[in-house]
Amino acid sequence: MVVAQFIKMSLYALLAVCILMHWQTYAVEHIAPTAHSTIIENDIKRLAPGDEIKTIELGDTPFLTLHREYMSADFRGVVILIPDWQSSPTNNSGMNFLRKELNNHGYSTYAMTVPDINWQAAEQSSEANNQPAAADNSTPTEPPHHVDYIEQVNVDVLDNYKTNLIARYEALYQQASEASNDIVVIAQGTSAGVLMEHYADFSDLQINAFISLSSFLPNSQRNARLSQTTSLVTPALLDIYFSGDHNDILMNLKNRQRWVNRNAKFDYRQRQLFGLRDAPQQHARLSKEIDGFLRRLF
């Protein structure tokens, strides 16, 4: 009886092992999703005219830009257009319109793709902060305090994006500088915010003007300091925002103007556009503001 029960249990164990091995053989492996930048570049290769697509070499990670030549009697310079992060150079928030319309005003345009966001950049610092403290049975000497506010985006993630974006921008700048010494940069959203920080640190890449479209940093502390940073940007700065922008943008506009007055940045202009940013009439107002600002400079 004991032998029969032992054989029965052995058969059950053998059956369980076989089933487990069968499941492991046919288990579906995790497949990482396609990178957002890869999706955008595939769309550009499929939909954009082939003669507009240019590949800029940057080490092991080349990236695409859309290039269009000027279409007026006088050549006025080169405009580099940089969309918001996780956005396309052909977005309908002004980028696609400007890269074509500015050709009629005498500018050649380069609209670059932006790098992916590395959301894992903050893992190491998060793990260090989340390590449990050693047990301490002594009476606490410090009074209790509230939990700190959690930022929208970790500083490490933002710095990683800034580093990768500036690397692409510098590579594209070298390409644009071969065509003209008169270079203008137009950037949107978070891309504009990190580039304003870059030019506030006295960058060696000289440009004639920087045009910011709804510049913003998705980190409350960095975004608050962006008001002071605005007044330290070395090139002439046109700060354009829309009436329907994020509250963190609209609430800091007065502080930007105050810092500009304090640091005597006389080549700063701030303009508000009303209505939807993707409306055709809005695009016309946007190009008019930019062209008027640039004609006062050169």
Disulfide bonds with the S-S distance in Angstrom:
none
